[in-house]
Amino acid sequence: MGKKQTKVKRVVLDTNVLVSALLFTGKLSRIPELWQKRKIIPLISKETFDEFKTVLSYPKFSLSPEEIQGIIENEILPYFEVVKMGEKIMRISRDPEDDKFIACAIDGSADFIVSGDKDLTDLKSYQTVRILGIRDFLRMLK
């Protein structure tokens, strides 16, 4: 018997985790390295991508349209798998805005959703998808 290959984890990152991982230093700044080294496969849908683009354009981040385009072209497009959404998932999370992350995870056969949002992390799981806080996710990947 050969060495057991560890399956690359399919992961949906909520918008705050993704933005923080890309724009700030700290524990979350390790996450882009995980997808660059193909240790995780990040998943994104049109709905979650639209929210991500909207948040990047918030004045508090002071990003120019060119900087936003650079982030998308250099960090998202080469690494993220785009999930085509099927059936609409509704009223799973306390916050209806979070249901798009659950739908992306289900339709993309994700292993995990990673979030700092209690409305999501309090669920702990939905169907076959585990919902982890940031600390638990990083600890699990060590």
Contacts in CASP RR format, 6 or more apart in sequence:
PFRMAT RR
TARGET T0000
AUTHOR 0000-0000-0000
METHOD contacts of the structure
MODEL  1
MGKKQTKVKRVVLDTNVLVSALLFTGKLSRIPELWQKRKIIPLISKETFD
EFKTVLSYPKFSLSPEEIQGIIENEILPYFEVVKMGEKIMRISRDPEDDK
FIACAIDGSADFIVSGDKDLTDLKSYQTVRILGIRDFLRMLK
7 111 0 8 1.000
8 38 0 8 1.000
8 39 0 8 1.000
8 40 0 8 1.000
8 41 0 8 1.000
9 39 0 8 1.000
9 40 0 8 1.000
9 41 0 8 1.000
9 111 0 8 1.000
9 112 0 8 1.000
9 141 0 8 1.000
10 40 0 8 1.000
10 41 0 8 1.000
10 43 0 8 1.000
10 81 0 8 1.000
10 108 0 8 1.000
10 109 0 8 1.000
10 110 0 8 1.000
10 111 0 8 1.000
10 112 0 8 1.000
11 40 0 8 1.000
11 41 0 8 1.000
11 42 0 8 1.000
11 43 0 8 1.000
11 110 0 8 1.000
11 111 0 8 1.000
11 112 0 8 1.000
11 113 0 8 1.000
11 114 0 8 1.000
11 137 0 8 1.000
12 42 0 8 1.000
12 43 0 8 1.000
12 44 0 8 1.000
12 48 0 8 1.000
12 101 0 8 1.000
12 104 0 8 1.000
12 105 0 8 1.000
12 110 0 8 1.000
12 112 0 8 1.000
12 113 0 8 1.000
12 114 0 8 1.000
12 129 0 8 1.000
13 21 0 8 1.000
13 31 0 8 1.000
13 42 0 8 1.000
13 113 0 8 1.000
13 114 0 8 1.000
13 115 0 8 1.000
14 98 0 8 1.000
14 101 0 8 1.000
14 113 0 8 1.000
14 114 0 8 1.000
14 115 0 8 1.000
14 116 0 8 1.000
14 117 0 8 1.000
14 120 0 8 1.000
15 48 0 8 1.000
15 51 0 8 1.000
15 52 0 8 1.000
15 55 0 8 1.000
16 55 0 8 1.000
16 115 0 8 1.000
16 116 0 8 1.000
16 117 0 8 1.000
17 28 0 8 1.000
17 31 0 8 1.000
17 114 0 8 1.000
17 115 0 8 1.000
17 116 0 8 1.000
17 134 0 8 1.000
18 42 0 8 1.000
18 52 0 8 1.000
19 52 0 8 1.000
19 55 0 8 1.000
19 56 0 8 1.000
19 61 0 8 1.000
20 28 0 8 1.000
21 28 0 8 1.000
21 29 0 8 1.000
21 30 0 8 1.000
21 31 0 8 1.000
21 32 0 8 1.000
22 32 0 8 1.000
22 71 0 8 1.000
22 75 0 8 1.000
23 61 0 8 1.000
27 134 0 8 1.000
27 135 0 8 1.000
27 138 0 8 1.000
28 134 0 8 1.000
30 138 0 8 1.000
31 40 0 8 1.000
31 114 0 8 1.000
32 75 0 8 1.000
34 40 0 8 1.000
34 141 0 8 1.000
35 41 0 8 1.000
35 42 0 8 1.000
35 79 0 8 1.000
35 80 0 8 1.000
36 79 0 8 1.000
39 141 0 8 1.000
40 141 0 8 1.000
41 81 0 8 1.000
42 79 0 8 1.000
42 80 0 8 1.000
42 81 0 8 1.000
43 80 0 8 1.000
43 81 0 8 1.000
43 82 0 8 1.000
43 83 0 8 1.000
43 104 0 8 1.000
43 105 0 8 1.000
43 108 0 8 1.000
43 110 0 8 1.000
44 52 0 8 1.000
44 76 0 8 1.000
44 80 0 8 1.000
44 81 0 8 1.000
44 82 0 8 1.000
44 83 0 8 1.000
44 104 0 8 1.000
45 82 0 8 1.000
45 83 0 8 1.000
45 84 0 8 1.000
45 85 0 8 1.000
45 100 0 8 1.000
45 103 0 8 1.000
45 104 0 8 1.000
45 107 0 8 1.000
46 82 0 8 1.000
46 85 0 8 1.000
47 85 0 8 1.000
47 100 0 8 1.000
47 103 0 8 1.000
47 104 0 8 1.000
48 100 0 8 1.000
48 101 0 8 1.000
48 104 0 8 1.000
49 76 0 8 1.000
49 82 0 8 1.000
51 97 0 8 1.000
51 100 0 8 1.000
52 76 0 8 1.000
53 68 0 8 1.000
53 72 0 8 1.000
55 61 0 8 1.000
56 63 0 8 1.000
56 68 0 8 1.000
56 71 0 8 1.000
57 63 0 8 1.000
57 65 0 8 1.000
57 68 0 8 1.000
63 71 0 8 1.000
81 108 0 8 1.000
83 104 0 8 1.000
83 107 0 8 1.000
83 108 0 8 1.000
84 107 0 8 1.000
85 100 0 8 1.000
85 103 0 8 1.000
85 104 0 8 1.000
85 107 0 8 1.000
86 103 0 8 1.000
86 107 0 8 1.000
87 103 0 8 1.000
88 103 0 8 1.000
89 99 0 8 1.000
89 102 0 8 1.000
89 103 0 8 1.000
89 106 0 8 1.000
90 96 0 8 1.000
90 99 0 8 1.000
91 99 0 8 1.000
92 98 0 8 1.000
92 99 0 8 1.000
92 102 0 8 1.000
92 123 0 8 1.000
92 126 0 8 1.000
93 99 0 8 1.000
93 102 0 8 1.000
93 119 0 8 1.000
93 120 0 8 1.000
93 123 0 8 1.000
94 119 0 8 1.000
94 122 0 8 1.000
95 117 0 8 1.000
95 119 0 8 1.000
95 120 0 8 1.000
98 115 0 8 1.000
98 117 0 8 1.000
98 119 0 8 1.000
98 120 0 8 1.000
101 113 0 8 1.000
101 115 0 8 1.000
101 120 0 8 1.000
102 113 0 8 1.000
102 120 0 8 1.000
102 126 0 8 1.000
102 129 0 8 1.000
104 110 0 8 1.000
105 112 0 8 1.000
105 113 0 8 1.000
105 126 0 8 1.000
105 129 0 8 1.000
106 126 0 8 1.000
106 127 0 8 1.000
106 129 0 8 1.000
109 128 0 8 1.000
110 129 0 8 1.000
111 129 0 8 1.000
111 130 0 8 1.000
112 129 0 8 1.000
112 130 0 8 1.000
112 131 0 8 1.000
112 132 0 8 1.000
112 137 0 8 1.000
113 120 0 8 1.000
113 129 0 8 1.000
113 130 0 8 1.000
113 131 0 8 1.000
113 132 0 8 1.000
114 132 0 8 1.000
114 133 0 8 1.000
114 134 0 8 1.000
114 137 0 8 1.000
115 121 0 8 1.000
115 131 0 8 1.000
115 132 0 8 1.000
115 133 0 8 1.000
115 134 0 8 1.000
116 133 0 8 1.000
116 134 0 8 1.000
120 131 0 8 1.000
121 131 0 8 1.000
121 132 0 8 1.000
121 133 0 8 1.000
123 131 0 8 1.000
124 130 0 8 1.000
124 131 0 8 1.000
125 131 0 8 1.000
132 140 0 8 1.000
END
